[in-house]
Amino acid sequence: MSFHVRTVEPPRVEAPHIDLTARLGDVVLPNPVLTASGCAAAGRELAQFFDVADLGAVVTKSIMLAARSGRATPRMAETASGMLNSIGLQGPGIDAFLEHDLPWLHEHGARTVVSIAGGSVEEYAELARRLRGAPGMLALEVNISCPNVENRGLVFACDPDAAAAVVGAVRRHTAPAVPVLAKLSPDVTDIVSIARACVDAGADGLSMINTLLGMALDLDTMRPVLAGVTGGLSGRAIKPVAVRCIWQVHAALPQVPILGMGGVASGRDAVELVLAGASAVSVGTAIFHDPSAPVRVLAELTEVLDARGFTTLADAVGHAHRQ
């Protein structure tokens, strides 16, 4: 598998005067474009292409209590209009993150949304305790798309009660001024019921959507391409699913901020999620072939909003529901 990385300078256009202020709970961002968790580690890799402080925020790769080496290789595969990954939440663990990664982001002026993941409610709660008061953390994203090791490996995000238990535990151990965002999986029958359970448990906002579960077969070996058999499908192929999920949740919970993601590779993609109800958007898989994608999307988003007569981002959020 190969990715062709673009190293061209991001486009420099004369930006129209549009108020791009974005809100996630009580947090105000200067613009609505963030990175997506898992696609830029803790931001260092992107710093050679643009100033990470230029983004609305950097969302870190999901951090767990202990360091993890991840799943066996191969664990990534290209697909039509996207890719599959089965990384397995490889990461340095919370101690190394607090010692090295979060301080680096803080020193470089980045607004940081820390994503956390765990195998039990207690692990999530402990991560929230460890992060409480950490300098530079703007918000906490709770990646509930993890197996619950205490309940036959069922994914937290697929059960309203399990999702609520995790979010409630994290909210109790997080400073009141720090928004808690629950990251939802699209692999459910009724995403609105999961969203409502998370909000009722204390989530200040929602991140949606996570990857879809998929797999690919190698026609030469006639075996699964990924060592882990299945993986998360991301990229432009999943944008219609993201739009549908955001639309449904915004229609049911219009006052709840949504950080939208899933297939955002252009300003047009980003605006589509905003019109469906997203208050801000994350750029993920596009970074793998265009590391400057987040700042490019921001410039394009501004032009798209201006061309449609918007003078503020806030006026565009959920606008499709008002037509």
RABEL-V229425 format. One record per residue. N is the residue number from 1. PSI is psi in whole degrees, 0 to 359 (NA if undefined). BURIAL is 1 if it has 16 or more other C-alpha atoms within 10 Angstrom, else 0. Layout:
N&PSI&BURIAL  N&PSI&BURIAL
//
This chain:
1&141&0  2&142&0  3&134&0  4&106&0  5&126&0  6&136&0  7&16&0  8&157&0  9&142&0  10&150&1  11&140&0  12&106&0  13&159&0  14&108&0  15&131&0  16&161&0  17&99&0  18&135&0  19&105&0  20&10&1  21&130&1  22&146&1  23&132&1  24&98&1  25&228&1  26&0&0  27&132&0  28&127&0  29&146&1  30&337&0  31&166&1  32&11&1  33&124&1  34&170&1  35&163&1  36&141&1  37&135&1  38&352&1  39&357&1  40&26&1  41&240&1  42&24&1  43&343&1  44&319&0  45&332&0  46&343&1  47&338&0  48&348&0  49&330&1  50&167&1  51&117&0  52&340&1  53&348&1  54&343&1  55&161&1  56&316&1  57&163&1  58&126&1  59&122&1  60&161&1  61&146&1  62&127&1  63&140&1  64&172&1  65&310&1  66&156&0  67&145&1  68&139&0  69&347&0  70&187&0  71&168&0  72&156&0  73&157&0  74&142&0  75&13&1  76&145&1  77&136&1  78&147&1  79&173&0  80&118&0  81&31&0  82&201&1  83&157&1  84&139&1  85&144&1  86&54&1  87&322&1  88&31&0  89&45&1  90&137&1  91&171&1  92&349&1  93&163&1  94&324&1  95&311&0  96&324&0  97&315&1  98&332&1  99&324&0  100&308&0  101&309&1  102&318&1  103&323&1  104&314&1  105&318&1  106&317&0  107&331&0  108&12&0  109&12&0  110&137&1  111&130&1  112&128&1  113&116&1  114&124&1  115&135&1  116&154&1  117&153&1  118&172&1  119&359&1  120&162&1  121&321&1  122&324&0  123&316&1  124&316&1  125&319&1  126&320&1  127&317&1  128&320&1  129&317&1  130&329&1  131&348&1  132&125&1  133&4&0  134&127&0  135&134&0  136&352&1  137&119&1  138&320&1  139&166&1  140&122&1  141&126&1  142&104&1  143&97&1  144&10&1  145&49&1  146&149&1  147&137&1  148&104&1  149&344&0  150&357&0  151&62&0  152&26&0  153&14&0  154&141&0  155&130&1  156&318&1  157&350&1  158&2&1  159&123&1  160&319&1  161&318&0  162&318&1  163&316&1  164&323&1  165&317&1  166&310&1  167&318&1  168&319&1  169&318&1  170&317&1  171&321&1  172&332&0  173&11&1  174&140&1  175&138&1  176&328&0  177&350&0  178&115&1  179&142&1  180&122&1  181&125&1  182&125&1  183&119&1  184&148&1  185&141&1  186&351&1  187&56&0  188&161&0  189&320&0  190&94&0  191&335&1  192&322&1  193&324&1  194&317&1  195&315&1  196&320&1  197&319&1  198&317&1  199&317&1  200&332&0  201&354&1  202&1&1  203&134&1  204&344&1  205&179&1  206&139&1  207&126&1  208&134&1  209&163&1  210&182&1  211&161&1  212&144&1  213&127&1  214&180&0  215&164&1  216&149&1  217&141&0  218&119&0  219&345&0  220&313&0  221&343&0  222&36&0  223&166&0  224&141&0  225&318&1  226&139&1  227&328&0  228&9&1  229&297&0  230&162&1  231&177&1  232&126&1  233&127&1  234&177&1  235&186&1  236&336&1  237&334&1  238&2&1  239&317&1  240&328&0  241&318&0  242&315&1  243&315&1  244&314&0  245&315&1  246&317&1  247&312&1  248&317&1  249&319&1  250&322&1  251&323&0  252&327&0  253&68&1  254&341&0  255&355&0  256&122&1  257&140&1  258&127&1  259&105&1  260&144&1  261&160&1  262&94&1  263&16&1  264&112&1  265&358&1  266&169&1  267&326&1  268&318&1  269&315&1  270&315&1  271&326&1  272&317&1  273&323&1  274&314&1  275&329&1  276&340&1  277&1&1  278&135&1  279&338&1  280&167&1  281&152&1  282&139&1  283&127&1  284&271&1  285&329&1  286&334&1  287&332&1  288&330&0  289&350&0  290&89&1  291&339&1  292&7&1  293&317&1  294&315&1  295&328&1  296&315&1  297&321&1  298&315&1  299&317&1  300&319&1  301&317&1  302&316&1  303&320&1  304&317&1  305&316&1  306&318&1  307&338&0  308&11&0  309&11&0  310&137&1  311&347&1  312&148&1  313&319&1  314&324&1  315&336&0  316&338&1  317&117&1  318&13&1  319&328&0  320&336&0  321&344&0  322&3&0  323&NA&0
//
